[in-house]
Amino acid sequence: MSPAASSGGRGKGSRAPAAKGGARGTSPSKGPEAKAAWMKAKDAKAGRGTSAGRGSTASRGAGGPARAPVNDRGRGPGGRDVPVRRGPKHEGLGGDQIEGRQAVRELLSAGRRPVTTLLMAEGMDSAEILDDIEALATKRRIKVDYVSRKRIDATARTDGSQGVVALARAIDETPLEALCQPTKRGRLPFLLILDGITDPHNLGAVLRSAECAGVTGIVLPRHRSAHLSPTVTKVAAGAIEYLPMALVAGVPTALQQLSDLGVVTVGLVGEAPKSLYKLPLGDQPVALVLGSEGSGLAALTRRRCNELAAIPQHGTLSSLNVATAGAIACFDVSRQRIAAGN
């Protein structure tokens, strides 16, 4: 939800006071019985039925069109039915709300998408990263709105915005075929396919590690997966600004497409007999495939991978956290690519 316009400069943001009663069409100030009778007469005159209870809908008289569903209390102020409020629906990657100092600094530094709003809390202690944000905003001619901490907290959708929130154009999708082309610097494709990671902290951590390891593209399923929520963008700490990302209808189909395009796909499976460290992956296009936090790779996804490999473990626990496994795998492939001069 876009925040309301704030006052210029470093003055505190304010909210307009709610309008008081007296508007046309409101009920008269009478006792409970008179008010109930007035409301009943008003509903009858409008041809409205009564609400049938919590969460139900009312009709507009016999044969009339169905009215909007009511909220969880059945009635809004003044006895009127009101539509159910639902959160924003994101069909794309998301990434339009960025919170946290590092994530916002990278947003401004990358300069790859328009920034519409930049909020900073008043009275924060001096910090070099805050100076960087202000300097980058000035360079890009983006106005900084200095607002109260209360305003920041009301706008933020994470628990730790660090006093900085930005709104920007959502991240654009990249076609899967485009991810399979060498980069502008001539580097072979190094992709990471995330098959159903739903925890935003895990997804953000994986993206941060992937960018640091030199991954050239990310593939996410369109459904049953976390996308670029404010929590993901904050944990990723700016990685989303540099990683091209594709959304696909299904991971198995995408794996088949990648194989047809000459990309070797390697699924990470804890019980696989092959070690990831022994696969030669430094001199060819490669895509690592990570499964979901609970069940790992789906059966069809496993069958569509060119190789299945495990990260050798030497302790008692049977598995690694998906974010940790992703970091280890990405950096091992990165090591091989460096050794191969890629």
C-alpha positions as CSV (number, residue, x, y, z in Angstrom):
1,M,0.0,0.0,0.0
2,S,1.5,3.3,-1.0
3,P,2.0,5.6,1.9
4,A,0.2,9.0,2.0
5,A,2.2,12.0,0.9
6,S,4.3,13.4,3.7
7,S,5.4,16.9,4.5
8,G,8.5,18.2,2.8
9,G,11.9,18.5,4.4
10,R,12.6,17.1,7.9
11,G,9.2,18.1,9.4
12,K,7.3,15.3,11.0
13,G,4.7,13.5,8.8
14,S,1.1,13.9,9.8
15,R,-2.1,12.2,9.1
16,A,-5.3,14.2,8.4
17,P,-7.8,13.9,11.2
18,A,-10.9,11.8,10.5
19,A,-14.0,13.8,9.6
20,K,-16.5,14.1,12.4
21,G,-20.2,13.1,12.4
22,G,-22.9,15.2,10.8
23,A,-22.5,14.0,7.2
24,R,-25.6,13.6,5.2
25,G,-27.2,10.1,5.5
26,T,-26.0,9.3,9.0
27,S,-28.4,8.1,11.7
28,P,-29.8,10.7,14.2
29,S,-28.4,10.8,17.7
30,K,-31.1,8.9,19.5
31,G,-31.4,6.0,21.9
32,P,-30.6,2.4,20.9
33,E,-34.3,1.5,20.2
34,A,-34.9,4.6,18.1
35,K,-31.7,4.0,16.2
36,A,-32.6,0.4,15.5
37,A,-36.0,1.3,14.2
38,W,-34.5,4.1,12.0
39,M,-32.0,1.6,10.5
40,K,-34.8,-1.0,9.9
41,A,-36.9,1.6,8.1
42,K,-33.9,2.7,6.0
43,D,-33.1,-0.9,4.9
44,A,-36.7,-1.5,4.0
45,K,-36.9,1.7,1.9
46,A,-33.7,0.7,0.0
47,G,-35.1,-2.8,-0.6
48,R,-32.3,-4.5,1.4
49,G,-32.5,-7.7,3.3
50,T,-30.7,-8.2,6.6
51,S,-27.3,-9.8,7.0
52,A,-27.6,-13.5,7.6
53,G,-24.8,-13.6,10.1
54,R,-21.0,-13.4,10.2
55,G,-19.4,-13.6,6.8
56,S,-22.7,-14.0,4.9
57,T,-24.1,-11.9,2.0
58,A,-27.4,-10.1,1.7
59,S,-29.5,-9.7,-1.4
60,R,-30.9,-6.5,-2.9
61,G,-34.5,-7.6,-2.7
62,A,-36.2,-10.4,-4.6
63,G,-34.4,-11.3,-7.8
64,G,-31.8,-8.5,-7.3
65,P,-28.1,-9.0,-7.9
66,A,-26.0,-10.4,-5.1
67,R,-24.3,-7.8,-2.9
68,A,-20.7,-7.7,-2.1
69,P,-19.6,-10.1,0.7
70,V,-19.5,-8.5,4.1
71,N,-16.5,-8.3,6.4
72,D,-15.8,-10.6,9.4
73,R,-18.1,-8.5,11.6
74,G,-21.0,-8.6,9.1
75,R,-21.7,-4.8,9.2
76,G,-19.6,-1.7,8.7
77,P,-20.1,1.7,10.4
78,G,-23.7,2.8,10.4
79,G,-24.9,-0.7,9.8
80,R,-23.8,-0.8,6.2
81,D,-22.5,-4.0,4.6
82,V,-18.9,-3.5,3.4
83,P,-16.7,-5.7,1.1
84,V,-14.1,-8.1,2.5
85,R,-10.7,-6.4,2.6
86,R,-8.0,-8.6,1.0
87,G,-4.2,-8.0,0.7
88,P,-2.6,-7.0,-2.5
89,K,-2.4,-9.7,-5.2
90,H,1.0,-10.0,-6.8
91,E,1.1,-12.1,-10.0
92,G,4.6,-11.3,-10.9
93,L,7.9,-11.4,-9.0
94,G,7.1,-8.5,-6.6
95,G,10.0,-6.6,-5.1
96,D,8.1,-3.2,-5.2
97,Q,8.5,-2.5,-1.4
98,I,12.1,-2.5,-0.2
99,E,13.0,-2.2,3.5
100,G,16.3,-2.1,5.4
101,R,19.3,0.1,4.9
102,Q,21.4,-2.3,2.8
103,A,18.6,-3.3,0.5
104,V,17.6,0.4,-0.1
105,R,21.2,1.4,-0.7
106,E,21.6,-1.3,-3.4
107,L,18.3,-0.3,-4.9
108,L,19.6,3.3,-5.4
109,S,23.1,2.2,-6.3
110,A,22.0,-0.2,-9.0
111,G,19.6,2.4,-10.5
112,R,17.8,-0.2,-12.6
113,R,14.3,0.7,-11.8
114,P,12.3,3.9,-10.9
115,V,11.9,4.7,-7.2
116,T,8.6,6.5,-6.4
117,T,8.9,6.9,-2.6
118,L,11.8,7.0,-0.1
119,L,11.0,7.3,3.6
120,M,13.5,7.8,6.3
121,A,12.8,8.0,10.0
122,E,13.5,11.3,11.8
123,G,16.1,11.4,14.6
124,M,18.2,8.3,13.6
125,D,21.8,8.3,14.8
126,S,24.4,9.2,12.2
127,A,25.6,6.3,10.1
128,E,27.7,6.1,7.0
129,I,25.1,3.9,5.2
130,L,22.4,6.6,5.8
131,D,24.7,9.2,4.3
132,D,25.2,6.9,1.3
133,I,21.4,6.6,0.9
134,E,20.9,10.3,1.0
135,A,23.7,11.0,-1.4
136,L,22.5,8.4,-3.9
137,A,18.9,9.8,-3.6
138,T,20.2,13.3,-4.4
139,K,22.2,12.0,-7.3
140,R,19.2,10.3,-8.8
141,R,16.9,13.2,-7.9
142,I,14.7,11.2,-5.6
143,K,13.1,13.1,-2.8
144,V,13.7,11.8,0.7
145,D,10.7,12.2,3.0
146,Y,11.7,12.4,6.7
147,V,8.8,11.0,8.7
148,S,8.1,9.9,12.2
149,R,9.1,6.4,13.4
150,K,5.4,5.7,13.8
151,R,4.8,6.5,10.1
152,I,7.7,4.1,9.2
153,D,6.3,1.3,11.3
154,A,2.8,1.8,9.8
155,T,4.2,1.6,6.3
156,A,6.7,-1.3,6.8
157,R,5.7,-4.9,6.3
158,T,8.7,-6.4,8.1
159,D,9.7,-6.3,11.8
160,G,13.1,-4.6,11.1
161,S,12.9,-1.8,8.5
162,Q,15.8,-0.1,10.2
163,G,14.1,3.2,9.6
164,V,14.2,3.1,5.8
165,V,11.5,2.1,3.4
166,A,11.3,2.6,-0.4
167,L,8.7,1.9,-3.0
168,A,9.8,1.2,-6.5
169,R,8.7,-0.5,-9.8
170,A,8.4,-4.3,-9.3
171,I,11.2,-6.5,-10.6
172,D,10.8,-7.4,-14.3
173,E,10.7,-11.0,-15.3
174,T,13.4,-12.3,-17.6
175,P,12.4,-15.0,-20.2
176,L,13.9,-18.4,-19.4
177,E,15.6,-18.5,-22.8
178,A,17.4,-15.3,-22.1
179,L,18.9,-16.7,-19.0
180,C,20.5,-19.4,-21.1
181,Q,22.6,-17.0,-23.1
182,P,26.2,-15.9,-22.1
183,T,26.3,-12.7,-20.1
184,K,27.5,-9.4,-21.5
185,R,30.9,-10.3,-20.0
186,G,30.9,-13.6,-21.9
187,R,30.3,-15.8,-18.8
188,L,28.5,-19.1,-19.3
189,P,25.1,-19.4,-17.7
190,F,25.1,-20.4,-14.0
191,L,21.5,-20.7,-12.9
192,L,19.8,-21.5,-9.6
193,I,16.4,-23.1,-9.8
194,L,14.4,-23.0,-6.6
195,D,11.6,-25.6,-6.5
196,G,9.0,-24.5,-4.0
197,I,10.9,-22.6,-1.3
198,T,8.2,-21.0,0.7
199,D,10.0,-19.5,3.7
200,P,10.9,-15.8,2.8
201,H,13.9,-15.8,5.0
202,N,15.3,-18.9,3.3
203,L,14.6,-17.4,-0.2
204,G,16.3,-14.1,0.8
205,A,19.3,-15.9,2.2
206,V,19.7,-18.1,-0.9
207,L,19.4,-15.1,-3.3
208,R,22.1,-13.2,-1.3
209,S,24.5,-16.2,-1.4
210,A,23.7,-16.8,-5.1
211,E,24.6,-13.2,-6.1
212,C,27.8,-13.3,-4.1
213,A,28.8,-16.6,-5.8
214,G,28.3,-15.3,-9.3
215,V,25.0,-16.9,-10.2
216,T,23.8,-15.3,-13.4
217,G,20.1,-16.1,-13.1
218,I,17.3,-17.4,-10.9
219,V,14.3,-19.5,-11.8
220,L,11.2,-19.6,-9.6
221,P,7.9,-21.4,-10.0
222,R,5.0,-19.0,-10.5
223,H,2.9,-20.9,-7.8
224,R,3.6,-22.5,-4.5
225,S,6.7,-20.5,-3.9
226,A,7.8,-17.4,-2.1
227,H,8.4,-14.4,-4.3
228,L,10.0,-11.0,-3.7
229,S,8.1,-9.9,-0.6
230,P,9.5,-7.1,1.6
231,T,11.0,-9.8,3.9
232,V,12.7,-11.5,1.0
233,T,14.1,-8.2,-0.3
234,K,15.4,-7.2,3.1
235,V,17.1,-10.6,3.8
236,A,18.6,-10.6,0.3
237,A,20.2,-7.3,1.1
238,G,20.1,-5.9,-2.4
239,A,20.8,-9.1,-4.3
240,I,17.5,-8.8,-6.2
241,E,18.8,-5.7,-8.0
242,Y,21.5,-7.7,-9.8
243,L,20.0,-11.2,-10.4
244,P,17.9,-11.7,-13.5
245,M,14.9,-13.9,-12.6
246,A,12.4,-16.0,-14.6
247,L,9.0,-17.2,-13.4
248,V,7.9,-20.5,-14.9
249,A,4.6,-22.4,-14.8
250,G,6.3,-25.6,-13.6
251,V,9.9,-26.6,-12.7
252,P,9.9,-30.0,-14.5
253,T,8.9,-28.3,-17.8
254,A,11.6,-25.7,-17.3
255,L,14.2,-28.4,-16.7
256,Q,13.3,-30.0,-20.0
257,Q,13.6,-26.7,-21.8
258,L,17.0,-26.0,-20.2
259,S,18.3,-29.4,-21.2
260,D,17.2,-28.8,-24.8
261,L,19.1,-25.5,-24.6
262,G,22.3,-27.2,-23.5
263,V,22.2,-26.4,-19.8
264,V,23.3,-29.2,-17.5
265,T,20.8,-29.5,-14.6
266,V,22.0,-30.8,-11.2
267,G,19.5,-31.6,-8.5
268,L,20.7,-31.5,-4.9
269,V,19.4,-34.6,-3.1
270,G,20.8,-35.7,0.3
271,E,20.7,-39.4,-0.5
272,A,22.3,-39.2,-3.9
273,P,25.3,-41.5,-4.4
274,K,27.3,-38.9,-6.3
275,S,29.2,-36.1,-4.5
276,L,28.6,-32.5,-5.9
277,Y,32.3,-31.9,-5.4
278,K,33.2,-34.6,-8.0
279,L,31.0,-33.3,-10.8
280,P,32.9,-31.3,-13.5
281,L,30.7,-28.2,-13.7
282,G,33.2,-25.4,-14.3
283,D,33.3,-25.3,-18.1
284,Q,29.7,-25.7,-19.2
285,P,26.3,-24.0,-18.7
286,V,24.9,-25.3,-15.4
287,A,21.8,-25.0,-13.3
288,L,21.6,-26.1,-9.7
289,V,18.2,-27.2,-8.5
290,L,17.2,-26.8,-4.8
291,G,14.0,-28.4,-3.4
292,S,11.5,-27.2,-0.8
293,E,12.3,-26.9,2.9
294,G,10.3,-30.0,3.9
295,S,10.1,-32.5,1.1
296,G,13.1,-31.5,-1.0
297,L,12.9,-32.1,-4.8
298,A,9.6,-33.4,-6.1
299,A,9.7,-36.8,-7.9
300,L,9.1,-35.5,-11.4
301,T,11.7,-32.7,-10.8
302,R,14.3,-35.4,-9.9
303,R,13.6,-37.4,-13.0
304,R,14.0,-34.3,-15.2
305,C,17.4,-33.4,-13.8
306,N,20.5,-34.5,-15.8
307,E,22.3,-35.3,-12.6
308,L,21.5,-35.8,-8.9
309,A,24.2,-35.0,-6.4
310,A,24.7,-34.7,-2.6
311,I,26.8,-32.4,-0.4
312,P,28.9,-34.7,1.7
313,Q,28.1,-34.5,5.4
314,H,30.2,-35.8,8.3
315,G,28.0,-35.1,11.3
316,T,25.0,-36.7,12.9
317,L,22.2,-34.6,11.5
318,S,20.6,-35.9,8.3
319,S,20.2,-32.7,6.3
320,L,21.2,-29.1,5.8
321,N,19.0,-26.0,5.8
322,V,18.1,-25.2,2.2
323,A,19.7,-21.8,2.4
324,T,23.0,-23.3,3.8
325,A,22.9,-26.1,1.2
326,G,22.4,-23.5,-1.6
327,A,25.3,-21.4,-0.4
328,I,27.7,-24.4,-0.3
329,A,26.6,-25.6,-3.7
330,C,26.8,-22.2,-5.4
331,F,30.3,-21.5,-4.1
332,D,31.6,-24.9,-5.1
333,V,30.4,-24.4,-8.7
334,S,31.9,-20.9,-8.5
335,R,35.2,-22.4,-7.4
336,Q,35.2,-24.8,-10.4
337,R,34.3,-22.0,-12.8
338,I,37.1,-19.8,-11.6
339,A,39.5,-22.8,-12.0
340,A,38.3,-23.3,-15.6
341,G,38.7,-19.6,-16.4
342,N,35.0,-18.9,-16.7
